[in-house]
Amino acid sequence: MNSNSGTIGRWQGAGLMATTLLGTGVFILPQMTIEKAQSGALVAWILLTLAIIPVALVFGRLASVFPHAAGPAYFVEKAFGRTAGRTIGLIFLLVVPMGAPAAILMTFQFVNALMPISGWSKVGVEVLVIFGLFLINLRGIQVSAKLQFGLTLCIVAVVVLLFGASSFQPGHLTTLASHGMPEMPTVMIAAGIAFWSFLGIEAMTHLADDFRRPQQDMIPAMMMGTVLVGVIYVACTLLLLLVPTDKSVAMIGVFDQLLGGYGAQVIGVLGIASGLATVNVYAASAARLVWSFSCEGILPRFFAVKNAHGVPIRALAALLSVMASVIVLTYLTGQELEHLIAWSNGVFVVIYLMAMLAAAKLLPRHNWPLVALGCAFCLALGFALGASMSYVLVLILVVAPFLWWQKTHISRKQGLAIPE
């Protein structure tokens, strides 16, 4: 591992954590959960925020004790061997075909609010956006942490402003009561969708070596970011329950009702900017992971090529091409956004569960209660996702045997035993 020359402090880390988690869903996911569970959506968000805290604590402790750029894949490899670790790394990579297109489709709900577009025209613009991301990344240009942090501050300011304006509206309790009593089955369904909002907790572990003092600052940064994001999502959900609207993007309707207009412009621009920034960083970082796997011999050497600006050009082109193909197939097959979200969530449930099990082996025994809570959370969420877990199960059944065969093939070829 490289010597620590990190520059990230506690508050910067909390800001990065919040930015990563807010991403594309802050103005969309609360609406999707309400459509499934009505007032149960509020229960789902509160329970999810509380349940994710042990998971964040375990990730923080793992990253502070074992700082490594590979994050969960490194923890699993250290606990259970190379094949298991690389399987986690590859299924993380293979979530891109579902996760990134879902983020783009989510972003285009804000585009529709500003400029209605549908059918193949919409698909064409989405593919053009992906091509634009390719051009942006050719010179290694990424949206800076400062810009994303600024977007997060704007989002928080808008939510606080809306919540303050809603306090002057009469009849809140009557409106909330009209949604009926929560039902646990629909609460679980809503929680399965809402889990998308907390994808990115594991991403902070990749940055552990970039912290000036990972052992002191990693856990506080992750906890502050996680709690802040949970509060924002709970607030947005409560706002939508208190201020009913018939707008396709409900937060725009809430903004118009409470602040007298310009919701499409304010919410739309914030949603588009944060969505594209998230997808851009997502694609750039995943391309570097493909390049890394290619250099290690896990993937074909074809992808181990960088341009003059240090961008893994072939890996980036391949990833963005897959993303564009999934967007076209999603339109042709009529798949809904929530299906892509659920399939992506299933992959992260497995990644989080394996990281919790690795923590049970790597961390001192006094961490076991947190690990047990984290495992229980992952198992409950996997149960809530139901059939959507099939995507990650298929990935594991394909990836794990391939990596095992690859390891034994290289061992025979070199005449050396590769330690498990």
Backbone torsions as a table, in degrees:
resi	resn	phi	psi	omega
1	MET	NA	144.3	178.2
2	ASN	-67.5	151.7	175.5
3	SER	-66.0	149.6	-174.0
4	ASN	-75.1	116.7	175.2
5	SER	-127.4	36.6	-173.8
6	GLY	-68.2	159.8	-179.1
7	THR	-127.1	-2.9	-175.6
8	ILE	-84.6	129.2	175.5
9	GLY	-99.4	-175.9	-175.2
10	ARG	-62.7	-47.9	-176.4
11	TRP	-72.7	-35.8	175.0
12	GLN	-62.5	-41.3	178.7
13	GLY	-62.7	-41.2	177.6
14	ALA	-62.8	-39.9	178.1
15	GLY	-64.8	-43.0	177.7
16	LEU	-63.7	-39.7	179.0
17	MET	-61.8	-47.9	179.9
18	ALA	-62.4	-42.5	179.5
19	THR	-61.2	-45.1	-178.7
20	THR	-61.7	-41.9	-175.7
21	LEU	-77.4	-35.0	-179.0
22	LEU	-67.1	-51.2	172.6
23	GLY	42.3	-128.7	-173.4
24	THR	-89.3	-16.7	-164.1
25	GLY	-97.6	-5.0	-169.1
26	VAL	-62.6	-31.5	-179.9
27	PHE	-101.1	2.8	-176.8
28	ILE	-118.1	-47.2	-173.0
29	LEU	-59.8	-42.4	177.6
30	PRO	-55.8	-40.5	178.4
31	GLN	-63.5	-41.7	-179.7
32	MET	-65.0	-38.8	-179.7
33	THR	-71.1	-34.5	177.1
34	ILE	-66.1	-37.7	177.7
35	GLU	-61.2	-29.0	-179.6
36	LYS	-88.2	-36.7	-168.4
37	ALA	-129.1	0.5	-176.3
38	GLN	51.6	-126.1	-178.0
39	SER	-65.7	-20.1	175.7
40	GLY	-62.5	-20.6	177.8
41	ALA	-62.4	-38.7	179.1
42	LEU	-63.9	-41.7	176.8
43	VAL	-62.2	-42.7	-179.0
44	ALA	-60.4	-44.2	-179.2
45	TRP	-66.4	-41.1	179.7
46	ILE	-65.0	-47.6	179.6
47	LEU	-63.0	-40.8	-179.2
48	LEU	-64.7	-41.6	179.2
49	THR	-62.5	-42.6	178.2
50	LEU	-68.0	-40.2	-175.4
51	ALA	-72.3	-26.8	-177.2
52	ILE	-78.3	-16.3	-177.1
53	ILE	-61.0	-47.4	176.1
54	PRO	-59.7	-36.6	178.4
55	VAL	-63.4	-45.3	178.9
56	ALA	-62.8	-39.4	178.7
57	LEU	-63.4	-42.9	179.9
58	VAL	-65.3	-44.7	177.0
59	PHE	-59.7	-42.2	179.5
60	GLY	-62.1	-41.2	-180.0
61	ARG	-69.9	-39.2	176.4
62	LEU	-61.3	-46.2	-176.8
63	ALA	-68.7	-33.0	-179.7
64	SER	-74.0	-30.7	179.1
65	VAL	-87.5	-36.0	-177.9
66	PHE	-125.7	64.7	-179.8
67	PRO	-63.8	125.0	-177.9
68	HIS	-159.0	142.4	-176.6
69	ALA	-65.3	-22.8	-178.2
70	ALA	-79.3	-11.8	174.7
71	GLY	59.0	-130.7	-176.0
72	PRO	-55.1	-37.7	179.5
73	ALA	-61.1	-36.9	178.0
74	TYR	-68.9	-42.5	179.6
75	PHE	-60.7	-45.1	-178.0
76	VAL	-67.4	-40.5	178.4
77	GLU	-63.2	-40.8	-179.4
78	LYS	-65.6	-33.5	-177.8
79	ALA	-86.6	-40.4	-169.5
80	PHE	-124.1	1.9	175.3
81	GLY	107.5	168.9	-172.4
82	ARG	-64.3	-44.5	-177.5
83	THR	-61.3	-45.2	179.6
84	ALA	-63.4	-44.3	-179.3
85	GLY	-63.1	-44.0	-179.4
86	ARG	-71.2	-29.3	174.7
87	THR	-62.2	-44.6	177.5
88	ILE	-62.1	-41.6	178.6
89	GLY	-61.6	-42.1	-177.5
90	LEU	-73.5	-38.3	179.1
91	ILE	-70.5	-27.9	172.3
92	PHE	-62.6	-42.5	178.6
93	LEU	-64.9	-39.6	-175.3
94	LEU	-78.8	-0.9	172.3
95	VAL	-77.8	-16.0	-179.3
96	VAL	-57.0	-43.5	-179.7
97	PRO	-58.9	-22.2	177.6
98	MET	-101.9	-43.5	-173.6
99	GLY	-68.3	-48.4	-177.0
100	ALA	-66.3	-45.8	174.9
101	PRO	-60.4	-35.9	176.6
102	ALA	-61.5	-40.7	178.9
103	ALA	-65.4	-38.2	178.9
104	ILE	-67.5	-44.2	178.0
105	LEU	-61.1	-38.0	177.8
106	MET	-64.6	-42.8	179.5
107	THR	-61.8	-36.6	-176.1
108	PHE	-74.4	-10.0	170.7
109	GLN	-66.9	-31.6	175.7
110	PHE	-75.6	-35.4	175.9
111	VAL	-60.7	-42.8	179.4
112	ASN	-61.9	-31.8	179.6
113	ALA	-68.0	-30.8	179.3
114	LEU	-89.7	-37.7	-175.6
115	MET	-146.4	95.3	-176.3
116	PRO	-55.3	130.3	-179.2
117	ILE	-151.4	141.9	-175.9
118	SER	-151.3	175.8	176.2
119	GLY	64.7	-149.2	-178.2
120	TRP	-66.6	-24.5	176.1
121	SER	-62.3	-42.6	178.2
122	LYS	-64.2	-44.2	178.4
123	VAL	-59.9	-42.6	179.9
124	GLY	-62.0	-42.1	178.6
125	VAL	-65.9	-39.1	178.3
126	GLU	-62.1	-41.1	177.7
127	VAL	-67.1	-37.8	176.5
128	LEU	-63.0	-36.9	176.8
129	VAL	-61.6	-42.9	178.5
130	ILE	-62.4	-40.8	176.9
131	PHE	-64.3	-36.8	176.4
132	GLY	-62.7	-38.6	176.3
133	LEU	-62.3	-37.0	177.3
134	PHE	-62.6	-45.3	-179.8
135	LEU	-65.0	-40.5	180.0
136	ILE	-61.5	-39.6	-175.1
137	ASN	-82.3	-8.2	-179.1
138	LEU	-58.3	-33.6	180.0
139	ARG	-103.1	15.4	177.4
140	GLY	75.4	18.3	-178.5
141	ILE	-80.4	124.3	175.0
142	GLN	-128.7	155.7	176.6
143	VAL	-66.2	124.4	-174.1
144	SER	-70.6	158.1	177.8
145	ALA	-61.4	-34.6	179.8
146	LYS	-64.2	-42.5	179.7
147	LEU	-64.6	-44.0	179.9
148	GLN	-66.1	-37.5	177.4
149	PHE	-64.3	-38.6	176.0
150	GLY	-61.8	-40.3	176.4
151	LEU	-62.0	-41.0	178.9
152	THR	-61.9	-44.0	178.5
153	LEU	-61.3	-39.9	178.3
154	CYS	-63.8	-42.6	179.6
155	ILE	-63.1	-45.8	178.9
156	VAL	-60.6	-42.7	-179.4
157	ALA	-62.5	-41.9	179.7
158	VAL	-64.5	-43.7	-179.9
159	VAL	-63.2	-43.2	178.9
160	VAL	-63.1	-42.3	179.5
161	LEU	-62.4	-44.4	179.4
162	LEU	-65.7	-40.7	-179.2
163	PHE	-66.2	-38.8	176.9
164	GLY	-64.6	-42.0	179.3
165	ALA	-66.1	-34.1	-177.7
166	SER	-69.6	-22.6	-178.5
167	SER	-67.6	-15.4	179.5
168	PHE	-94.5	1.7	-179.0
169	GLN	-91.1	131.4	179.9
170	PRO	-78.5	162.3	171.7
171	GLY	77.3	24.5	-177.5
172	HIS	-62.9	-46.3	-176.8
173	LEU	-63.7	-37.0	178.0
174	THR	-64.4	-43.2	179.2
175	THR	-62.7	-44.1	-178.2
176	LEU	-66.3	-40.4	-179.0
177	ALA	-66.7	-26.4	-177.7
178	SER	-67.4	-16.0	-179.7
179	HIS	-80.5	-8.3	177.5
180	GLY	84.3	173.3	-179.6
181	MET	-78.5	141.6	178.6
182	PRO	-64.1	146.3	174.9
183	GLU	-117.3	131.4	-172.0
184	MET	-58.4	-41.0	178.6
185	PRO	-57.9	-43.0	-179.9
186	THR	-73.5	-30.8	174.8
187	VAL	-61.0	-42.3	179.5
188	MET	-65.4	-39.3	177.5
189	ILE	-63.1	-43.5	178.6
190	ALA	-63.3	-39.9	178.9
191	ALA	-64.2	-36.3	177.5
192	GLY	-61.9	-36.2	176.2
193	ILE	-75.2	-43.1	-174.8
194	ALA	-64.8	-23.8	-179.5
195	PHE	-56.1	-26.2	176.8
196	TRP	-52.5	-35.2	-175.6
197	SER	-65.0	-24.6	-176.9
198	PHE	-103.0	9.0	172.4
199	LEU	-70.3	121.8	-176.8
200	GLY	133.1	-12.7	174.8
201	ILE	-58.1	-42.5	-179.4
202	GLU	-68.9	-24.2	-178.7
203	ALA	-64.0	-30.8	179.2
204	MET	-64.3	-27.9	179.7
205	THR	-67.0	-24.8	176.7
206	HIS	-68.9	-22.2	-176.9
207	LEU	-97.1	6.0	-173.3
208	ALA	-55.7	-40.1	-177.2
209	ASP	-76.1	-6.7	176.5
210	ASP	-91.3	-5.5	175.0
211	PHE	-79.8	142.3	176.6
212	ARG	-64.0	-41.0	-179.1
213	ARG	-135.1	78.0	-174.4
214	PRO	-58.9	-36.8	-177.6
215	GLN	-67.8	-31.1	-179.4
216	GLN	-91.3	-33.9	-168.1
217	ASP	-106.4	-19.7	-174.0
218	MET	-61.6	-51.7	-176.7
219	ILE	-65.1	-48.1	177.4
220	PRO	-58.6	-40.1	180.0
221	ALA	-63.0	-45.0	-178.9
222	MET	-66.6	-39.1	-178.9
223	MET	-68.8	-43.6	179.5
224	MET	-62.3	-45.1	179.7
225	GLY	-63.5	-43.4	-178.3
226	THR	-64.6	-47.2	-178.7
227	VAL	-65.4	-41.7	178.8
228	LEU	-58.8	-45.8	-179.1
229	VAL	-66.1	-41.6	177.4
230	GLY	-59.2	-43.3	179.0
231	VAL	-63.2	-40.3	179.6
232	ILE	-63.7	-44.3	179.8
233	TYR	-66.4	-40.5	176.6
234	VAL	-61.2	-43.2	-180.0
235	ALA	-63.0	-43.4	179.5
236	CYS	-64.0	-40.6	178.8
237	THR	-64.1	-43.7	178.7
238	LEU	-62.5	-40.7	178.0
239	LEU	-59.4	-44.2	-178.4
240	LEU	-67.3	-31.9	177.2
241	LEU	-73.1	-34.6	-177.5
242	LEU	-81.5	-28.0	-176.2
243	VAL	-123.4	83.1	-179.1
244	PRO	-61.4	146.7	179.2
245	THR	-152.4	154.4	179.5
246	ASP	-105.0	11.5	178.0
247	LYS	-67.6	148.1	178.7
248	SER	-62.8	-36.4	170.5
249	VAL	-106.8	104.5	-168.7
250	ALA	-61.1	-35.4	-178.4
251	MET	-63.0	-28.5	176.2
252	ILE	-67.5	-42.5	177.2
253	GLY	-63.5	-39.4	177.4
254	VAL	-62.4	-44.2	179.6
255	PHE	-60.5	-45.2	-179.1
256	ASP	-63.0	-43.0	-177.8
257	GLN	-68.1	-39.9	-174.3
258	LEU	-85.6	-32.1	-173.6
259	LEU	-118.8	6.6	169.7
260	GLY	83.1	19.6	175.8
261	GLY	123.5	179.8	-179.4
262	TYR	67.2	18.7	178.1
263	GLY	-64.7	-41.3	-179.7
264	ALA	-60.7	-40.3	-178.8
265	GLN	-70.0	-48.5	-174.8
266	VAL	-72.0	-56.8	-179.0
267	ILE	-65.7	-39.6	-178.9
268	GLY	-62.1	-48.0	-178.5
269	VAL	-65.2	-43.2	178.0
270	LEU	-62.5	-42.1	-179.7
271	GLY	-65.2	-43.3	179.8
272	ILE	-66.1	-45.4	-177.7
273	ALA	-62.8	-47.6	-178.7
274	SER	-68.8	-35.6	179.7
275	GLY	-65.5	-48.8	-179.0
276	LEU	-67.6	-36.0	177.6
277	ALA	-63.0	-42.2	179.6
278	THR	-64.3	-46.6	-179.3
279	VAL	-64.3	-37.5	-179.2
280	ASN	-62.8	-47.5	179.3
281	VAL	-67.4	-38.1	178.0
282	TYR	-56.3	-51.0	-177.5
283	ALA	-66.0	-42.9	-178.2
284	ALA	-64.8	-43.0	-178.7
285	SER	-70.6	-38.9	178.6
286	ALA	-65.4	-36.4	177.1
287	ALA	-62.4	-37.8	177.4
288	ARG	-69.2	-31.3	175.9
289	LEU	-68.2	-41.5	175.4
290	VAL	-59.6	-45.5	178.7
291	TRP	-59.4	-43.1	-179.9
292	SER	-63.0	-45.1	178.3
293	PHE	-64.2	-33.9	178.0
294	SER	-66.7	-42.2	178.1
295	CYS	-64.0	-32.6	-179.4
296	GLU	-82.2	-5.8	179.8
297	GLY	87.3	4.0	178.8
298	ILE	-74.2	-40.5	175.3
299	LEU	-111.4	164.4	-177.6
300	PRO	-56.7	146.5	-179.8
301	ARG	-64.1	-13.5	-180.0
302	PHE	-54.6	-33.4	-175.7
303	PHE	-86.2	-4.4	-176.9
304	ALA	-85.9	51.9	-178.8
305	VAL	-129.9	131.6	175.0
306	LYS	-117.8	151.7	176.0
307	ASN	-85.2	-172.6	-175.5
308	ALA	-63.9	-20.3	-179.2
309	HIS	-98.0	10.7	177.8
310	GLY	78.5	17.6	179.9
311	VAL	-93.0	128.1	176.5
312	PRO	-71.1	84.0	-165.3
313	ILE	-63.4	-43.0	-178.5
314	ARG	-69.6	-40.4	178.0
315	ALA	-62.8	-43.0	179.7
316	LEU	-62.9	-45.8	-179.9
317	ALA	-62.2	-40.9	-179.6
318	ALA	-65.5	-45.0	-179.4
319	LEU	-63.0	-46.5	-178.8
320	LEU	-67.0	-32.9	176.1
321	SER	-64.7	-41.9	177.2
322	VAL	-63.3	-42.6	178.6
323	MET	-59.7	-44.3	179.2
324	ALA	-63.6	-39.9	179.6
325	SER	-63.9	-41.3	179.7
326	VAL	-64.7	-39.0	178.6
327	ILE	-62.2	-43.4	178.2
328	VAL	-64.5	-45.5	-179.9
329	LEU	-64.4	-36.5	178.0
330	THR	-60.3	-41.1	179.0
331	TYR	-69.5	-43.2	-177.4
332	LEU	-65.3	-37.9	-176.5
333	THR	-91.5	-6.0	177.8
334	GLY	72.9	23.2	178.6
335	GLN	-67.7	143.0	-179.8
336	GLU	-92.7	158.1	-179.3
337	LEU	-56.1	-39.9	-175.8
338	GLU	-66.1	-24.9	176.7
339	HIS	-68.4	-44.7	177.9
340	LEU	-61.7	-40.9	179.3
341	ILE	-63.3	-45.8	-178.0
342	ALA	-64.2	-41.4	178.7
343	TRP	-64.1	-41.3	177.6
344	SER	-64.2	-43.2	179.4
345	ASN	-59.7	-36.3	179.0
346	GLY	-60.4	-39.1	178.1
347	VAL	-62.9	-44.2	-177.0
348	PHE	-72.7	-27.5	174.0
349	VAL	-60.0	-44.2	179.4
350	VAL	-66.9	-42.8	178.9
351	ILE	-60.9	-45.5	-179.5
352	TYR	-65.6	-41.3	-179.9
353	LEU	-63.1	-43.9	179.7
354	MET	-65.6	-35.3	176.9
355	ALA	-66.7	-38.0	177.4
356	MET	-64.1	-43.0	178.9
357	LEU	-65.6	-36.8	175.8
358	ALA	-63.7	-38.8	178.9
359	ALA	-62.0	-37.2	178.7
360	ALA	-60.5	-28.8	-178.7
361	LYS	-91.3	-31.3	-171.6
362	LEU	-95.3	-30.0	-174.7
363	LEU	-95.4	158.8	177.0
364	PRO	-58.9	159.3	-172.9
365	ARG	-64.2	-24.8	-178.9
366	HIS	-67.6	-9.9	175.9
367	ASN	-87.2	-7.3	-174.2
368	TRP	-59.7	-37.6	176.5
369	PRO	-59.1	-42.2	176.8
370	LEU	-63.7	-42.0	179.4
371	VAL	-61.7	-42.5	179.6
372	ALA	-62.3	-42.6	177.6
373	LEU	-63.7	-40.6	178.4
374	GLY	-63.9	-42.2	178.4
375	CYS	-64.6	-43.2	179.0
376	ALA	-60.8	-40.5	178.0
377	PHE	-61.5	-46.0	-178.3
378	CYS	-64.4	-42.0	-179.9
379	LEU	-65.9	-41.4	178.4
380	ALA	-63.9	-40.2	-179.9
381	LEU	-68.6	-39.1	176.0
382	GLY	-60.9	-40.6	176.8
383	PHE	-63.4	-41.1	-179.9
384	ALA	-64.6	-34.7	-179.3
385	LEU	-74.5	-26.5	174.6
386	GLY	58.3	-124.2	-175.1
387	ALA	-63.7	-19.4	179.6
388	SER	-66.9	-15.1	176.3
389	MET	-72.5	-10.2	-177.1
390	SER	-62.6	-32.6	-179.1
391	TYR	-61.0	-47.9	-178.6
392	VAL	-70.4	-33.1	177.9
393	LEU	-64.4	-40.9	176.2
394	VAL	-62.9	-42.8	178.4
395	LEU	-58.6	-45.1	-178.7
396	ILE	-64.2	-42.6	-179.0
397	LEU	-65.1	-24.7	177.6
398	VAL	-89.6	-46.4	-171.4
399	VAL	-73.4	-47.1	-174.8
400	ALA	-61.2	-48.6	177.2
401	PRO	-61.8	-36.4	178.4
402	PHE	-62.5	-45.4	-179.6
403	LEU	-66.9	-37.1	176.8
404	TRP	-64.2	-45.1	178.0
405	TRP	-62.4	-41.8	-179.4
406	GLN	-61.4	-42.3	-179.5
407	LYS	-64.0	-47.1	-178.4
408	THR	-69.1	-34.3	178.2
409	HIS	-63.9	-44.6	179.0
410	ILE	-65.9	-36.9	179.2
411	SER	-61.4	-47.0	179.6
412	ARG	-65.5	-38.5	-176.6
413	LYS	-66.5	-38.6	-178.6
414	GLN	-88.5	-13.5	-177.6
415	GLY	70.1	22.3	-179.2
416	LEU	-127.0	148.9	176.9
417	ALA	-89.0	123.7	176.3
418	ILE	-86.6	120.8	-177.0
419	PRO	-62.2	137.5	178.2
420	GLU	-76.3	NA	NA
